[in-house]
Amino acid sequence: MKNIIKAALVTIPYTGKYLKEIENSLAPAKIFHVPDNDEAAISKALQEADVAMLGGDISLQILEEGKHLRWIHCNHAGLALSARPEIFERNIILTGASGRSSPVLAEHAFFLLLSLIYDSPTLMVNQQRHVWDGGMYANRRGIFNKTIGIVGMGYIGKEIAVRAKAFGMKVLAYDKSFNGTPDYIDSFFSGDAGDSIDGLLKESDVVALAIRLNNETYRMIDKRAFSLMKPTAYLINISRGAVVDENALYEALRDGVIAGAGSDVFEVEPLQADSPLWGLSNMIITPHCTPEVPDMPGNCVQIIKHNAHAYKEGLPMLNKLELRDVYTKEAIK
């Protein structure tokens, strides 16, 4: 069914050509471009707006006052804070900006993995001390010919898979569903088909998490999951921190249940200064921060332009969330 956009609230803080492109994509709608912290201006806009383009997550104000909203777009990836039951109960379309940075996020996953494989912390200590240790890799092996299991085959998971193949790795993948099995995936496990991640965990030398956080995936990597992994395996988390039970992760690393882990994300951020994860020699931590792709605002605008056209024409939209994406755990409140 085709849709007409009458008025749009835009809190995305773009200016110049980026804002103009957004406005053109929503035309002939009346545009309210206001700061995301201007509650009075937002209230005024919500009296008319049937579409909202948000720079952040959906606030209580948006939920309570946006009586006419039929489509909300959040201009970032990872919409756990926005995928609320009320959105779907009201049949509001919810989309995000997933895919805008997926190539460099996949690079980040390999930075974490290679830092573990090549023991970057020890290399830096040796460099500072002017120590030449030519035998430090005697019991280590590179990632060539190893098996990587990717949990989550969205934009990031696909980019990780492509790069893993280039490294000469065997690629296993898990998701709820996936269309086809491209040549960069050797085996696919489908949740909708009844597959679990157990086989992937048992077989993989590296488990890379790129899955969306929701009620089903909350702490899916727990003590039982770690017990299935190889003692030589590495865990890489580039998705969301709450996908992993951090207490179980600490115990698995401390007790040698797995060989190491690298994570850019944690259930509570910033990671608390007293977290025991900081002190582990087999843990690589980055502060939820990745170098940007060239022209990330441009990538975001392209997603908005595509979805604005699709919304008007009643066509499938990119990054549309579903009821299964709802996340209501206490950890995010």
C-alpha positions as CSV (number, residue, x, y, z in Angstrom):
1,M,0.0,0.0,0.0
2,K,1.3,3.4,-1.0
3,N,1.8,6.1,1.7
4,I,1.8,9.9,1.7
5,I,4.1,11.6,4.1
6,K,2.3,14.7,5.4
7,A,4.8,15.9,8.0
8,A,8.2,14.7,9.3
9,L,10.1,15.3,12.5
10,V,13.8,15.2,11.8
11,T,16.3,15.3,14.7
12,I,19.2,13.9,12.8
13,P,21.8,16.7,13.2
14,Y,22.8,16.9,9.5
15,T,23.2,20.2,7.7
16,G,23.9,21.2,4.1
17,K,23.6,18.7,1.3
18,Y,22.9,15.8,3.7
19,L,19.9,17.6,5.2
20,K,18.7,18.7,1.8
21,E,18.8,15.1,0.5
22,I,16.7,14.0,3.4
23,E,14.2,16.8,2.9
24,N,14.0,16.0,-0.8
25,S,13.4,12.3,-0.1
26,L,10.5,13.2,2.2
27,A,8.9,15.8,-0.1
28,P,6.3,17.2,-0.3
29,A,6.1,16.7,3.5
30,K,6.3,19.5,5.9
31,I,9.7,19.2,7.7
32,F,10.4,20.0,11.3
33,H,14.2,19.9,11.7
34,V,14.8,20.4,15.4
35,P,17.5,19.4,17.9
36,D,16.9,16.1,19.7
37,N,17.0,17.8,23.1
38,D,14.5,20.5,22.3
39,E,11.4,19.0,23.9
40,A,9.1,21.9,23.1
41,A,9.9,21.9,19.4
42,I,9.5,18.1,19.3
43,S,6.1,18.4,21.0
44,K,5.0,20.9,18.4
45,A,6.2,18.7,15.5
46,L,4.6,15.6,16.9
47,Q,1.2,17.3,16.7
48,E,1.4,16.8,12.9
49,A,4.2,14.4,12.1
50,D,3.4,11.0,10.7
51,V,7.1,10.2,10.1
52,A,10.1,10.7,12.4
53,M,13.8,10.6,11.5
54,L,15.6,10.4,14.7
55,G,19.3,11.0,15.5
56,G,19.1,8.7,18.5
57,D,16.7,6.2,20.0
58,I,13.0,6.5,20.5
59,S,12.3,8.5,23.7
60,L,9.3,8.3,26.0
61,Q,8.2,11.7,24.6
62,I,8.2,10.3,21.1
63,L,6.1,7.3,22.2
64,E,3.7,9.3,24.3
65,E,3.2,12.3,22.0
66,G,3.7,10.8,18.6
67,K,0.0,9.8,18.1
68,H,0.2,10.1,14.3
69,L,3.5,8.3,13.7
70,R,3.4,5.5,11.2
71,W,7.2,5.2,10.4
72,I,10.1,5.9,12.7
73,H,13.7,5.7,11.4
74,C,16.6,5.8,13.9
75,N,19.8,6.9,12.2
76,H,22.1,4.3,13.8
77,A,22.6,0.6,14.1
78,G,21.7,-1.6,17.0
79,L,18.1,-0.6,17.9
80,A,17.6,-2.6,21.1
81,L,16.6,0.5,23.0
82,S,14.0,1.4,20.3
83,A,12.5,-2.0,19.5
84,R,9.8,-1.7,22.2
85,P,6.6,-3.7,22.2
86,E,4.5,-0.6,21.9
87,I,6.0,0.2,18.5
88,F,4.8,-3.0,17.0
89,E,1.5,-3.0,18.9
90,R,0.8,0.3,17.2
91,N,1.9,-1.0,13.8
92,I,4.5,1.6,13.5
93,I,7.3,0.8,11.0
94,L,10.7,0.9,12.6
95,T,13.9,1.1,10.6
96,G,17.5,1.7,11.3
97,A,20.9,2.5,9.6
98,S,22.4,-1.0,9.8
99,G,25.1,-1.5,7.1
100,R,26.4,2.1,7.1
101,S,29.7,1.0,8.6
102,S,29.8,-2.8,8.2
103,P,33.1,-3.0,6.2
104,V,35.1,-1.4,9.0
105,L,33.3,-3.2,11.7
106,A,34.3,-6.4,10.0
107,E,37.9,-5.1,9.9
108,H,37.6,-4.4,13.6
109,A,36.6,-8.0,14.2
110,F,39.8,-9.2,12.5
111,F,41.8,-6.6,14.4
112,L,40.6,-8.2,17.6
113,L,41.2,-11.7,16.3
114,L,44.7,-11.0,15.0
115,S,45.6,-9.1,18.1
116,L,44.9,-12.3,20.0
117,I,46.5,-14.7,17.6
118,Y,49.7,-12.5,17.4
119,D,49.6,-11.6,21.1
120,S,49.8,-7.9,20.5
121,P,50.0,-7.0,24.2
122,T,53.2,-9.0,24.7
123,L,54.6,-7.6,21.5
124,M,54.1,-4.0,22.8
125,V,55.6,-4.9,26.2
126,N,58.7,-6.5,24.4
127,Q,59.0,-3.5,22.2
128,Q,59.0,-1.1,25.1
129,R,61.6,-3.2,26.9
130,H,63.7,-3.7,23.7
131,V,63.2,-7.5,23.9
132,W,63.6,-9.7,20.8
133,D,61.6,-12.9,21.4
134,G,61.8,-14.9,18.2
135,G,60.2,-17.9,19.7
136,M,57.0,-16.4,21.0
137,Y,54.8,-18.1,18.3
138,A,56.2,-21.6,18.7
139,N,52.9,-22.9,19.9
140,R,50.6,-20.6,18.0
141,R,49.1,-20.9,14.5
142,G,47.7,-18.3,12.2
143,I,44.1,-18.1,11.0
144,F,44.8,-19.7,7.6
145,N,42.8,-23.0,7.3
146,K,41.0,-22.4,10.7
147,T,37.2,-22.5,11.0
148,I,35.3,-19.3,11.9
149,G,31.7,-19.5,13.1
150,I,29.8,-16.3,12.5
151,V,26.7,-15.8,14.6
152,G,24.5,-13.3,12.8
153,M,24.5,-12.9,9.1
154,G,23.4,-9.3,8.7
155,Y,25.6,-6.7,7.0
156,I,28.5,-7.2,9.4
157,G,28.3,-11.0,9.4
158,K,28.5,-11.1,5.6
159,E,31.5,-8.7,5.5
160,I,33.3,-10.9,8.1
161,A,32.5,-14.0,6.0
162,V,33.9,-12.4,2.9
163,R,37.1,-11.4,4.6
164,A,37.4,-14.8,6.4
165,K,37.3,-16.5,3.0
166,A,40.1,-14.2,1.7
167,F,42.2,-15.3,4.7
168,G,41.6,-19.0,3.7
169,M,39.3,-19.9,6.5
170,K,36.4,-22.3,6.5
171,V,33.2,-20.3,7.2
172,L,30.2,-21.5,9.3
173,A,27.3,-19.2,9.8
174,Y,24.2,-19.1,12.0
175,D,21.1,-16.9,11.9
176,K,17.4,-17.2,12.2
177,S,17.1,-17.4,8.4
178,F,19.2,-16.6,5.4
179,N,18.5,-16.5,1.6
180,G,20.7,-19.0,-0.1
181,T,24.2,-20.1,0.7
182,P,26.8,-17.9,-1.1
183,D,30.2,-19.1,-2.0
184,Y,31.7,-17.4,1.1
185,I,29.8,-19.7,3.5
186,D,30.6,-23.3,3.7
187,S,27.8,-24.4,6.1
188,F,24.7,-22.5,7.3
189,F,22.7,-23.2,10.5
190,S,19.2,-21.8,10.4
191,G,17.3,-21.1,13.6
192,D,14.0,-21.1,11.8
193,A,14.8,-24.6,10.5
194,G,15.4,-25.9,14.0
195,D,19.2,-25.7,14.0
196,S,20.9,-24.5,17.2
197,I,24.3,-22.8,17.4
198,D,25.8,-25.8,19.2
199,G,27.3,-27.4,16.2
200,L,28.9,-24.1,15.2
201,L,30.3,-23.6,18.7
202,K,31.9,-27.1,18.8
203,E,33.5,-26.9,15.3
204,S,34.8,-23.4,15.3
205,D,38.3,-22.1,16.1
206,V,36.9,-18.6,16.2
207,V,33.3,-17.6,17.1
208,A,32.5,-14.1,15.9
209,L,29.3,-12.5,17.2
210,A,27.5,-10.1,14.8
211,I,23.9,-10.9,15.8
212,R,21.2,-8.4,16.8
213,L,20.4,-8.1,20.5
214,N,16.9,-9.1,21.4
215,N,15.1,-11.2,24.0
216,E,16.2,-14.4,22.2
217,T,19.8,-13.5,21.9
218,Y,20.3,-11.9,25.4
219,R,23.2,-13.7,27.0
220,M,23.0,-16.5,24.4
221,I,26.8,-17.1,24.9
222,D,26.7,-18.3,28.5
223,K,28.5,-20.9,30.6
224,R,27.0,-23.8,28.6
225,A,28.0,-22.2,25.3
226,F,31.6,-21.8,26.5
227,S,31.7,-25.4,27.5
228,L,30.9,-26.4,24.0
229,M,33.8,-24.4,22.5
230,K,37.3,-25.7,21.9
231,P,39.8,-24.9,24.6
232,T,41.9,-23.3,21.8
233,A,39.0,-21.2,20.5
234,Y,38.7,-17.4,20.5
235,L,35.5,-15.4,20.9
236,I,35.1,-12.1,19.1
237,N,32.1,-9.8,19.9
238,I,31.3,-7.0,17.5
239,S,27.6,-7.0,18.1
240,R,26.2,-6.0,21.6
241,G,27.6,-6.7,25.0
242,A,24.5,-8.3,26.4
243,V,24.7,-11.1,23.9
244,V,27.4,-12.5,26.2
245,D,27.1,-13.5,29.9
246,E,30.2,-11.5,31.1
247,N,30.6,-13.5,34.3
248,A,30.7,-16.7,32.3
249,L,33.1,-15.1,29.9
250,Y,35.5,-14.1,32.7
251,E,35.4,-17.6,34.2
252,A,36.0,-19.2,30.8
253,L,39.0,-17.0,30.1
254,R,40.4,-17.3,33.7
255,D,40.0,-21.1,33.7
256,G,41.2,-21.8,30.2
257,V,37.9,-23.0,28.9
258,I,38.6,-21.0,25.8
259,A,41.9,-19.5,24.7
260,G,40.9,-15.8,24.5
261,A,38.4,-13.2,23.6
262,G,38.2,-9.8,22.0
263,S,35.2,-7.4,22.5
264,D,34.3,-3.9,21.4
265,V,31.0,-4.0,23.3
266,F,29.9,-4.7,26.9
267,E,26.6,-5.0,28.7
268,V,27.2,-1.8,30.7
269,E,29.3,0.9,29.0
270,P,31.7,2.3,29.8
271,L,33.0,-1.0,31.1
272,Q,33.3,-0.5,34.9
273,A,36.9,0.1,36.1
274,D,36.5,-2.7,38.6
275,S,35.5,-5.3,36.0
276,P,37.7,-8.4,36.2
277,L,37.9,-8.5,32.4
278,W,40.4,-5.7,32.4
279,G,43.0,-7.8,34.2
280,L,42.9,-10.8,31.9
281,S,46.0,-11.3,29.7
282,N,43.9,-13.2,27.1
283,M,41.3,-10.5,26.7
284,I,41.5,-7.6,24.2
285,I,39.2,-4.7,25.0
286,T,38.2,-1.8,22.7
287,P,35.9,1.0,23.9
288,H,33.0,0.6,21.5
289,C,34.8,2.8,19.0
290,T,35.7,2.0,15.4
291,P,37.3,4.2,12.6
292,E,34.6,5.4,10.3
293,V,34.0,4.5,6.7
294,P,34.4,7.2,4.1
295,D,31.3,9.5,4.1
296,M,29.3,7.7,6.7
297,P,26.6,10.4,6.7
298,G,26.3,9.8,3.0
299,N,25.7,6.1,3.6
300,C,23.1,6.9,6.2
301,V,21.3,9.3,3.8
302,Q,21.3,6.6,1.1
303,I,19.4,4.3,3.4
304,I,16.9,7.0,4.2
305,K,16.4,7.9,0.6
306,H,15.8,4.2,-0.3
307,N,13.4,3.7,2.6
308,A,11.5,7.0,1.9
309,H,10.9,5.9,-1.7
310,A,9.9,2.3,-0.6
311,Y,7.6,3.7,2.1
312,K,5.8,5.9,-0.4
313,E,5.5,3.1,-2.9
314,G,4.6,0.4,-0.5
315,L,7.8,-1.6,-1.3
316,P,10.1,-3.6,1.1
317,M,12.2,-1.3,3.3
318,L,15.8,-1.8,4.4
319,N,16.6,-2.6,8.0
320,K,12.9,-3.0,9.0
321,L,12.6,-4.5,12.5
322,E,10.1,-7.1,13.5
323,L,8.3,-8.2,16.7
324,R,11.1,-10.8,17.2
325,D,13.6,-8.0,17.6
326,V,11.9,-6.7,20.8
327,Y,14.3,-6.3,23.7
328,T,12.8,-5.8,27.1
329,K,15.6,-7.0,29.5
330,E,16.3,-5.0,32.6
331,A,19.9,-4.4,31.5
332,I,18.9,-1.7,29.1
333,K,16.5,0.3,31.2
